[in-house]
Amino acid sequence: MSTPPFSPASDTDLAVMHQQLGRPVRGVLGIAARCVCGNPTVAATSPRLPDGTPFPTLYYLTHPGATAAMSVLEAGQVMRELTDDLAMDEDMRAAYVAAHEAYLADRSVFGDVPEIEGISAGGMPTRVKCLHALLAHTLAAGPGVNPVGDRALAVSTWSPDRCVCALPGSGG
């Protein structure tokens, strides 16, 4: 099994993520996706936090614009629509199960945490629970890996191709 390709998190990245989230970051393994300006968009997070807490969300969305866009979609009932689509579309359902398995494989490289065994993120593999986590997976893994994250990105007003960071050091 190979390690997912994360860039190391610099002190500047950690400071930017602190600003993005409004709190200190925990258990950062690296940066799984970046804004076009270079700021972190997705943090890769350890499956066990430094205080020992199990943490299933390997791919954690930090970008404020992306986070806000997913919140808008969630408020607009997009999760229910996507869950309905999963129930009716066999190919989408199979791809979502494969995304769940890929997520677990990526995370397993960083340790076995029995408390979260078989648990990925965002409701995978059977429902849509958190578009933030699913978009983070899409941004980290690339298009075609997570069909729900891909669809959330497609209907979102946010794009990874333009910077809206408005943070020090950003292009926005």
BELLIN-V443775 format. One line per field, one symbol per residue. ss: DSSP state (a for helix, b for strand, c for the rest). phi: phi as a letter, one per 30 degrees, with the letter a starting at -180 (. if undefined). burial: # if it has 9 or more other ideal C-beta (glycine too) atoms within 8 Angstrom, else .. A space follows every 50 residues. Layout:
# BELLIN-V443775
ss = ???
phi = ???
burial = ???
This chain:
# BELLIN-V443775
ss = ccccccbcccaaaaaaaaaaaccccccbbbbbbbcccccbbbbbbccbcc cccbccccbbbccaaaaaaaaaaaaccaaaaaaaaaaacaaaaaaaaaaa aaaaaaaacccccaaaccccccccccccccaaaaaaaaaaacccccaaaa aaaaaccccccccccccccccc
phi = .cdedcddcdededdddeddciaddbiddlcdabdddjddcbcccedbde djddbdddccdcdeddddddddddddiddddddddedccdddddddddde dddddedddckcbedceiccaijeccbccbdedddededddjdjccdddd ddddcddcbdcbdbdhceicdc
burial = ...#.#..#...##.###.#....#############.###########. ...##########.##########...##..##.##.....##.###.## #########...#..#...#####...#.############...###### ###..#.#.#..#.#.#..#.#
